[in-house]
C-alpha cells in the first residue's frame, strides 16, 4: 500500500467514522476531524521525499495501477509528480486549518459539518492524483457534493441560492467534459491518461483538428468555470460570500485549483494544437478577468466579496501564465496556484476571524481594529502585502514569473496584466486602511479581542509559508519546473509534428503515419 | 399443428417462474376468503415474498439452460433472464415497501398481493416473448393488474381518477400496438420475431408499410414507457395512485416494456433500423426535454418523480436509438440502476406521506434531515443517483448510455442528453435544499420511525444503488453477455 493511497483514503475512513459518531457530543467530531486531518497532513509530508533529491525523478511516483471496472477498462491509477505534489500538500495543510477555524464558529450540526469537510478533502486529493480520466471525473464530481452542503447548511443568508448556483454551474460545465472523455475513450480504447498521451505522441492516435478543437473546448469549459475565468465567474462571489469561513478557505485555496490544474494537466498536453490556436482568445479573457476582477473588487462594500473578486483577478494570472507556453509562464502559473492558496486562504480565514467578533462582513462596520487587536492587524497586514505581491513574499514570485513569461509572447497583454497588480495594491491596501486604521468605535473595541492561541496556531503556518515561498523558492520550484519542462517539451513536439490537414476520423497505424510524412 | 405440440419438461422448467407466480397469486386470493381479520392477513406479505424468491431462483436456474419454449413462442435467453430477475426483484422491494402502507390504510387485502404477483408474471411473459401475440398477452396481463393497483384504495377519489385515466389511455395505446401487429402479420405472414426479421431482410414486404407498422407499435410501447408525446398520463397516474404502487409502476412495467421494445425493434425491425432510428431519436430528445423541464415546475413530490421518470425513459431511449450491443447492455444496466434508485425514493415517499398521503408536497420535507437523518441520508443517495453523481448507480447508467450513443455516432443526442441531465440536477437539488437547508415545520412533527419492512426496502435499495455505483462491473458483465446483438 503506497503512501499516496493512505493519504487519499484516510479522509474517507475519517468521513465514515464521523458519520457514525454518536449524536449529542459536539466535541468528539471536532477532535476526530482534527486528529484525522493532522494525521493525513503528517503522512502526506512523506510524499515530498522522492522529489527532494538532487535529480528530480522522471515520471510519476507512488503509482498504484489496478483495475477497478473491467468493461470498459477503468483503472484505479494514481500517481504523483511535481505538478500535483504541492497541490496535494496544500490540501492536506489547509484541511486541519479549516477544521480549527471552524472549531467555535460552527455551533449546530457539528458532526455533519466536519464529516463533509473531511469528505471534501478526499475528493480534492483524488482530483490531483488521478491518472485515469474516468477516475479524475469521478473525483471531480465527488468534491461537488460536500461543498454544496457546506455552503447550503452552514452558510449565510442567501446560502441556498449560492449553493444551487455553485452546483449547477459546475455540473453544466462538467457534463460536456464527460462527453469529451467518452469520445477520447472511444478513439483511444483506454481512459488511462498516460496511455492516451503516449498514443498521441507516438502518432498512434491522431485527432483531426476539428475534433481536437471540440475536445479542447469541452474540457476547457469545465475547467474555465471552475477557475473561474471571466465571464464564467459569477457563481464565485455568491459562493464565497455565503459559504462559512472553512468553506471559503477550501473553495478558494484548493477547489479553484482544480480548474487551473486541469488546464495544465489535461488541456495543454492532450490538445496542444487546439490550445495553441485558442491561446490568444484565452489570454484575452484572462487579462479581462485580471483587470475586471480588480476593478470590481475596488468598489465592494463587503469584505468577502472583495476577496472573492480578487481571486478572479489572481487566477487570471494563472491562466495567462499557462497559455503563454513558456517555461517561466508555466512555472509562475503553478507557483501562483500555491501562492493564491496560501494567501487568499489566509485572507478568508482572517475575514472569518473578524466576522466571528463583529458578525458583519461590511467594511463600513469596521475601522480602527488595529487599536484593540494589534496582533490581528499585523497578521492581516502581512497577508495583505503577500496578496498584493510585495517582494520577499510569495505572490511576487509567481506574478513576476507569469509576467515575464507572458511578455515573451504577448507584450500588450502583459502590460494590462501588470495594471492588475497595481490595482490589487489599491483595493487591498484601501481595505486594510478602512478596516484597521482610524478611531475604533466604543462597541467595536468592546467586541474585538486579539488573536487567541487557536487563531495564532492556524495563522503562523500560513505566515511562515508566505515568507518561505517568497524568499527561498528553491524548496518548492525544482519539481514544478521539471514537470513543466516535460509538458512544454511534449507541447513543442506536438506542434512540430505535421498535422494531417483533412484527417479522416480513424486511428492510424504507425506505418501509415510514417508514410504520410 | 406442429409436431412438438406437447412441451417437454425442460420447457416447463423454463416457464417455472411464471407458473410459481400464478399459483401463488391464486392461492393468496383463495386464502383471502378464509382469512378475514388483519392479523391473519399479515401472512400475505411474507407469502408473496417467498413466492417471488422462489420465482427468482427458478428464473436464475432457467438462465443456466437457455432455449425456446412452447413452439418457439417464448425464448429464455440471457436477455429474458436478466429482465425476469430484474422485475421479480422489483416485486420483492415493492411488496416490502407496501406492507406498512396497506396496514395504515386498513386495506391489507390479498388481492393487492395477488395483483402485484400477476403483474410481475405478465412482465415475465413480456420479456421472454418471442412472438407478437405473446408480447400482447403478457402486456395485457401486466397492464390490467396495474390498472387495478393504481385504483386500489377504492374509496379515495384520487385513486379512482388515476386508475380510470390509466385504463382509458392504456387501452387506446394498446389498440395502436395491436393495429401494428396486424399490419406486420399482413406484410410478413408471421408474428414470430425471427421470421419477421427474415421477411424484412429479403425485402419481400413493402418497407414503407413496415416502417408504418413499426411506428404504430412504437405508439403502444411509447405509452408504456411514458415516452413523449405519449407521456401525458404518467404524472396524473403516479400522483393519484398509492405511493408504493407508483414506485412499482415507474420501474416494473417500464422495465418490461423497454425489454420488449428493445427485442422487437432490434430483432424483428433490425433490418429497417434506418427507418425507425430518426423517429426514436426525436422521441428520445423530446422525452428528456419534456420530462426535465416539466419536473422543474412541480411542487408535489410524486408528480416531480413522475416527470423525472419520463426524463429517465428519455435517457434509455437514447440507448435504444443506438441499437447496438453496447446500447442494449447500457439500457439493461440503466433500468436495473433506475429500479433500485426509484423504488428507494418512492419507499421514502411512502414512509413520509403517512396516513391518507397527507404529506406529499416537496415543501413538507423541510427539516427531514434533522428529525430522521438516516431516512434523509438514504433519500439523498437516491437523489444523487437520479442526478447522476459518480459513485452512485445512476451515474454509471448514464455513462454507459452516452458511451453507447457516442459509439453509434449520435454526438448531438449525447450532448443534448448530457445538458439535459445538468438541467435535471436543479429539481432534485430542490428537494435536497428543502430536506437539509430548511428548518423543520409541522410536517415532520410526530414522524414515527419507519417500520421494519419499509426500512429493509429502503436500505436494500440504497445498498443496490451504491453497489452498482462503486462496482458496476458485476451487473454490467451480465448485461453485456446477455445483450441483444
Boltz contact constraints between the chains, C-beta under 6 A:
constraints:
  - contact:
      token1: [A, 69]
      token2: [B, 472]
      max_distance: 6.0
  - contact:
      token1: [A, 69]
      token2: [B, 473]
      max_distance: 6.0
  - contact:
      token1: [A, 70]
      token2: [B, 473]
      max_distance: 6.0
  - contact:
      token1: [A, 138]
      token2: [B, 390]
      max_distance: 6.0
  - contact:
      token1: [A, 141]
      token2: [B, 389]
      max_distance: 6.0
  - contact:
      token1: [A, 141]
      token2: [B, 390]
      max_distance: 6.0
  - contact:
      token1: [A, 142]
      token2: [B, 390]
      max_distance: 6.0
  - contact:
      token1: [A, 152]
      token2: [B, 437]
      max_distance: 6.0
  - contact:
      token1: [A, 153]
      token2: [B, 436]
      max_distance: 6.0
  - contact:
      token1: [A, 153]
      token2: [B, 437]
      max_distance: 6.0
  - contact:
      token1: [A, 160]
      token2: [B, 433]
      max_distance: 6.0
  - contact:
      token1: [A, 160]
      token2: [B, 437]
      max_distance: 6.0
  - contact:
      token1: [A, 164]
      token2: [B, 429]
      max_distance: 6.0
  - contact:
      token1: [A, 167]
      token2: [B, 429]
      max_distance: 6.0
  - contact:
      token1: [A, 171]
      token2: [B, 422]
      max_distance: 6.0
  - contact:
      token1: [A, 171]
      token2: [B, 425]
      max_distance: 6.0
  - contact:
      token1: [A, 172]
      token2: [B, 422]
      max_distance: 6.0
  - contact:
      token1: [A, 175]
      token2: [B, 418]
      max_distance: 6.0
  - contact:
      token1: [A, 175]
      token2: [B, 422]
      max_distance: 6.0
  - contact:
      token1: [A, 179]
      token2: [B, 414]
      max_distance: 6.0
  - contact:
      token1: [A, 179]
      token2: [B, 415]
      max_distance: 6.0
  - contact:
      token1: [A, 179]
      token2: [B, 418]
      max_distance: 6.0
  - contact:
      token1: [A, 182]
      token2: [B, 403]
      max_distance: 6.0
  - contact:
      token1: [A, 182]
      token2: [B, 406]
      max_distance: 6.0
  - contact:
      token1: [A, 183]
      token2: [B, 406]
      max_distance: 6.0
  - contact:
      token1: [A, 186]
      token2: [B, 406]
      max_distance: 6.0
  - contact:
      token1: [A, 186]
      token2: [B, 407]
      max_distance: 6.0
